[in-house]
């Protein structure tokens, strides 16, 4: 039996669904963009936005730790396993058909899948965007731990958060010097957990206090100014990659990166909350299947690159549009007819029906 949801709560979910829809469009655009400035702008906040939203929708105080972990395993690690297995099969078949199959590559894919993080030269060749699921899982666990260890004490909360950020800075230095990454994107979660926790506290403590449209706009503008300052710093200091990137742990100045992405994220949340009555249904639907779009769009893009390359075509706009549309269609189909791939409860029901 579903819990009854109040009218205000329902409306609040509308704007979050639309925001997730916008965010996933930016993810696809960021992976297809023809312009470095557009890519740099999108990467300032597009992945942190998903971590903030996840925290925003969380109930850290209402669930025992064991149950919390089980819930996260079902929602994040279960689809990581199902789609990770499918991706390994897909990539292997693709290699066989193109004459590039090798046992070493297959073993590297299996190892990357178990490790759950970027450990070789081309992440999309191994686990694609599935890093997001392991990173989000670890971020949720970290956020839960910080919340309960601090016991709502602001000094403890700030102290633990500061230690976590310093640890993130340390791991970034280790990664840059030794190319060492932690399993299951735990290194990414050192920063992702702070975004997760900030999203939770924004909903619980701040969204009713900062509830004017102009305040949301100010947060958005301030966030972009922080982001531009961080990019200038990165350029002046000769960064190889002139954009921020969560997976690559390419943050610039981590506190500045954090404030930039957080302000942009909560700015968007605040702004969309004021216009939630203008419902854009296709954005809502995209938000509801955003996880599936996150997973499948990379492979649609890879196929299109091969097709356009074969015909010597390089039309950015067409490639982006086709990737987005096909990804959405596949995500909706999978959500409706293959729900057991992302929902463990549906798998149990599916298994029970087959036994009968």
Secondary structure, 3 states (H helix, E strand, C coil): CCCCCCHHHHHHHHHHHHHHHHHHHHHHHHHHCCCHHHHHHHHCCHHHHHHHHHHHCCCCCCCCHHHHHHHHHHHHHHHHHHHHHHHHHHHHHHHHHHCCCCHHHHHHHHHHHHHCCCCCCCHHHCCHHHHHHHHHHHHHHHHHHHHHHHCCCHHHHHHHHHHHHHHHHHHHHHHHHHCCCCHHHHHHHHHHHHHHHHHHHHHHHHCCCCCCHHHHHHHHHHHHHHHHHHHHHHHHCCCCCCCCECCCCECCCHHHHHHHHHHHHHHHHHHHHHCCCCCCHHHHHHHHCHHHHHHHHHHHHHHHHHHHHHCCCCCHHHHHHHHHHHHHHHHHHHHHHCHHHCCHHHHHHHHHHHHC
